Amino acid sequence: MLRPPGGPPTHMTRCQPVRETNMPVGSMGLYKSPSGDRWFLVHEPGSARVCIRHEPNPASGGEASMMDIGEFLAQPRGPQHDELLRLIGSLVNQAPIYR
């Protein structure tokens, strides 16, 4: 949820909705739950956005969804969130990419 200066909160999805095509280019598996739900870290083609894609288990009949990382982390914490935070933390131990 975003709050424009002086305004009420608004719900804005910065990531593109899931299309009927295959997985977007630039994705990596993030977490798979015991029930079969899967989460992916996705780099949207043609943009600098990085999003989370959730694919519910087939038995649930739910549809895949894309969300902004901030929106994902604002949800109640689960093991999928821990895995994203672990991945981000692992980047801190790498050499800096700036010169």
N, C-alpha and C positions, 0 to 999 in steps of 0.2 A: 504494500500500500504506500503510495506517495502522497505527500502533503505539499501542494503548491504554496508559495509564500502567501500567508494571510487567508488561505482558502481551506475548504474541507478536504479530507483525504479522498484520493481517487484511486481506483484500481486500474493500473496500466500494465499491460503485458508487453514488454519490450522484445521478447523473443517471438519469432514467427510461429503461428500455429502448425501443428503436425500436418503434413501433407499425406496424401494417399501413396506417395512414392516410398522408396526405400529409405533407410537411415541416412540422415544428412552426412555429407562428407566431413571428416574431421571429428569423429566421435570415439570415445573409449568407454568401455564398461566400467562402472563405478561400484555398483553393489547389486547383488541378487539375494533377495530374501528367501527364507525357507519355503514360503508359500508360492514362490515363482515370480513375484514382482521384480522388475529390473529397472535400474537407474543408470543413465549414461551422461557423461560430460560431453557436450556438443559444441563445436565451433561452427557457427552458421556460415555457409559459403557466401562470399561476397560482402562480409561485414566483419567487424571486430568483436561482435557479440559472442559470448560464451554462455551457454544455457544448460539447463538440466532437462533431460527427456525421461519421463517416467512411462514405462510400459507395464500395465497391470497384468497379472497372471491370466492366462487364457480362460480359466474357469470362471473368473469374475465377470467376464463379458464387458469390462470397462474399455475405454478408449485411451490410446497413448496421448500424452500431453507434454507441452514444453513450457518451461517457466524460467524466469530470470533467477540467477543465483541468489540474489537478495531475498526474493520471494520464497525460494526453496528453504533458505536458512531460517526464515521467520516462522516456518512451520514447527509444530511440536517435534522435538529432537528424537531421532531414531538412529539406528546403525548406519543408514545411508548418509546421514548428515555427518556422523563421525568419520566415515570414509572420505568424504569430500574434505573435511578439515584436516585429516591425516595427509591427504594428497597435497593440499596447499602448504602444510607445514613442512613436507619433504622438500619443497622448492627453496625454503629458507637455507637449507644446508648446501645448496649448489652455488657455484661461483656466480657472481653478478653478471648480468647480461649487458650492462651499460658500459661505456668506455669513457 
